[in-house]
């Protein structure tokens, strides 16, 4: 079973630790035969279990401070653990780039920054303000008089300053010139406000594309649009570690015992501290503070508002588990807007170790059977539902139905038809076994998968063509000064165009360089001819125009600095995004049930 394997891994770790203590010389041999397990790598740098767990606890602590009365459910837990992973990846990438770019910061620089540039969040702290405004003297006094405060700020700036230096270096190397600034200023300040008639192709009815035309399009465009690869497909089984009936009953029994103790007079807050599975409120004696209708799940809310002050409920079941609720005060008894102050003790309903072991054993048995039988036969025997994956590209980041699963994707890349995967966990903690059905260098998207998409695009193209004809007829039929009145009479859409500039989305059209070209070449009071855009046909009227004053801009150094800062920040963001995309990241968390 997986639990046995984990125990063996722990034994290996302890053995390596003992060897380390006994003699440094033996480490090289031990590492060859018993490498220390790790949960991932970033550009060759290992992320250990200890690193990951420490970061998770740090993220949990931050979440608890920001959401003191919010229970951590399974979905929130997964999100927080994913956040912890991303922060670790970012920290390693930053450290590697700081080393690559030879970024160093002196202690004197840290101290100067601490004194002269306090973090914005601190400047909003009332204890560092006088008459509602940040007081530099109070801040300096706090640095001098509180060693803890000083050390916390020193740690912050020791981490922050190198990153800022690297960011400044990347910005400086982004190649933003005066010509770049002028082009950006022109784009930002070349504006048109007016109206447009959109000959909306969605109003065209009765367009139907025959099945033969859809099939013909697919056949003709097959190699051009629908040939993909390399990729793999598999069938797979999912084993969820759901609580058994016994687990549910045991959790309820525990909740009933806690409720009985609370009703017998034991200190409710202490019971919550010692027993509640809600880390947010548990450490605060179970306090949830004051809440009104609609702020809690219905089962909890109904029970809480039915209690009197000081009354303790019997166990109440919700998706979070079993709750024992105590109402401290009735804040507002108005039935329309009731409010109470309450505390609770949460007993989660989770799969026991025995249940998990039984599910793991069932999954391992299934894995053995899959090597000899079809997945349909095994699924039928186990009373399960087999699943078919879509084509998964070998460079994909996720598997439809499973989400991000780098271990399974790595297996799919290498596996041959008929091979069975190891027992792996996805990021929801479910056990997954795959059986390879296809592994190809190229494949074609299934016609049935793209049929509806092709039909929609063909019908849309025909509607745009018909709307184009109607737009041309409309323009020929009326004088320009009649266009907008007649357009509304005939049911065409008339949109306001407000401060449109290049790069903006146009009403009904979306992003279109042709729309930008046609709109921005108009002068005030001018109207365009009918424009036949691939996205639809339209007429534009410019009521007002604002054009960039380039002479003034060349003298406005403050405006130049603002635009430079924005463009350099965008350049840095693109650099970092590319760094993340290019980084070789190995995520092994699912292998260890994380």
Residue, then its C-alpha position, 0 to 999 in steps of 0.5 A: x500500500x502507499x502508506x507502507x511505501x511512505x513509511x519506508x521512505x521515512x526510514x530511509x530519511x532517518x537512515x541517511x540522517x544517522x549516516x550523516x552524523x556518523x561520518x561525512x565520508x559516507x554521504x556520497x555512497x548513501x545518496x547514490x543508493x537512497x536519494x532523499x525524496x523531494x516534492x519538486x524541482x525548479x531549474x534543477x533546484x530541489x523543493x524538499x518536503x520540509x520547504x513545502x510544508x514550511x511554506x504551507x504553514x506560512x500561507x495558512x498563517x497569512x490566510x488566518x490573519x486575513x480571514x479569522x472567522x473563515x473555516x478552511x474547507x477542502x477547496x480553500x486548502x487546495x488553493x492555499x497549498x497551490x499558492x504555497x507551491x507557486x511562491x516557492x517556485x517564484x522564490x527559487x526563480x528569483x534567487x537564480x536570476x539574482x545570482x545570474x545577474x550578479x545582484x548584491x545589496x550592502x547592509x548600508x543600502x538596506x539601512x538607508x532604504x529602511x529609514x527613508x522608504x517605509x512600506x506603504x502598508x506601514x504608512x497607513x498604520x494609525x500608530x505611525x500617524x499624526x492627525x491621520x497622516x504618516x509621521x516619519x518621526x514616529x516611524x524612526x522612533x519605532x525602529x530605534x525602540x523596538x528590536x523586533x520591529x527593526x529585525x522584521x523590517x530588516x528581513x523585509x528589505x534584505x529580500x525586497x531590495x535585491x529584487x527591486x535592483x533586478x527589476x530596475x536592471x531589466x527595465x533599464x535594458x528594455x530599450x524604451x527610447x524617446x521614439x517609443x514614448x512618442x508612439x505610446x503617447x500618440x496611441x493614448x491621446x489619439x481619441x474619437x468620440x461619436x457613434x456607429x451603426x453596426x449591421x449585426x450579423x446575429x440578427x440574420x435568421x434562417x441560415x443553416x449549413x448542411x451536414x455535407x458542407x460541415x464534413x466537406x470543410x473538415x475534409x478540406x481543412x483537415x491537414x491545415x487546421x485539425x492535424x495535431x501532435x504529438x499526443x496521447x489518449x488513455x482510459x483511466x479510473x479514479x478512486x476518491x478517498x471518501x469517508x465511509x458510513x462508519x467514518x461519518x458515524x464516528x465523527x457524529x459520535x465525537x461531535x455528540x460527545x463534545x456537545x454533551x461536555x459543553x452542555x454539561x458546563x465545560x468551558x466552550x472556548x477551551x473545548x474549541x481550542x483543544x478539539x475544533x477542526x476549524x483552524x481559523x476560529x478554533x485558535x480563538x475559542x471557536x469565535x465566529x464574531x457577528x454575522x447576519x443572514x446569508x453569511x453562513x451555509x444554510x444548515x449552520x445559519x438555520x440552527x444558529x438563528x434558532x438558538x437563544x443566547x447562551x444555548x448550545x446546539x446538538x451537532x449540525x451537519x454541513x459540507x464542512x462537517x459537524x458543528x456544535x454551535x453556541x450563540x453568545x449574543x443576539x445582536x439584532x432580533x429584527x426578523x428582516x435583518x437578524x444578527x447574532x454573535x456565535x462560536x462553534x466547534x467543528x468536527x470534520x468528516x474525513x476518511x479514516x486511515x482504515x478507509x484510505x488504506x482500503x481504497x488504496x488496496x482496492x486501487x492497487x488490486x485494480x492496477x494489477x488486474x488492468x495489466x491483464x484485462x481491459x479497463x471496461x472489464x475491471x471497472x465492471x468488476x469493481x462497479x466503477x465508471x471508466x473514463x476516456x481522456x481526450x487527446x493530450x498534447x505532450x507539451x500540455x499543462x493539464x489533462x481535461x477531467x484531471x486538471x494539472x497532473x505533470x506525473x500523469x502527463x510525463x507517463x503519457x508521453x512515454x507509455x506504449x499502447x496497453x501500458x498501465x500507469x503507476x498509482x498516482x494522485x491528482x491535485x484533488x488527492x484522488x488516486x488515478x490509474x491510467x491505461x494507454x490507448x494511443x500514443x502518436x506523433x500526429x493525430x487529427x482532432x475528432x470530427x465529432x468533437x469539432x463538428x459544432x464548432x465548424x457549423x457555428x463558424x460556417x453559419x457565422x461567415x454566411x451571416x456576415x456575408x448577408x449582413x455585408x450585402x444589406x449594409x451596402x444596400x442600406x448605404x445606397x438607399x439613404x443619404x448620410x444625414x438619414x443613416x442613424x435615424x433609418x438604422x434605428x427604424x430598420x433595427x440595426x444596432x447604434x452604439x456610442x463610441x466613447x474616447x476610442x483609441x487604438x487598442x480599445x475594443x469596439x462595440x460589437x466588433x471587439x479588437x480590430x485594427x481596421x476599425x481603429x484605422x477607419x475611426x482615427x482617420x476621421x476628423x470631427x464631424x466626418x462619417x466613414x463609408x460602410x466598412x466591411x470588416x471580417x468581423x462585421x460591417x459598420x459605419x462610424x461617425x466622429x462627433x469629437x476628435x482629440x489629437x496628440x499635441x506632440x510639441x507639448x509632449x516633448x516638453x512634458x518630462x513628467x508625462x514622459x516619465x509616467x509613460x516610461x515607467x508604465x512601458x518599463x513595468x510592462x516590459x518587466x512583466x513580459x520578461x518574468x512571464x517568459x521566465x516562468x514559461x521557459x523554466x523547467x519545473x517538475x511537480x511531484x506533489x501528486x506522487x506523495x498525495x499532496 
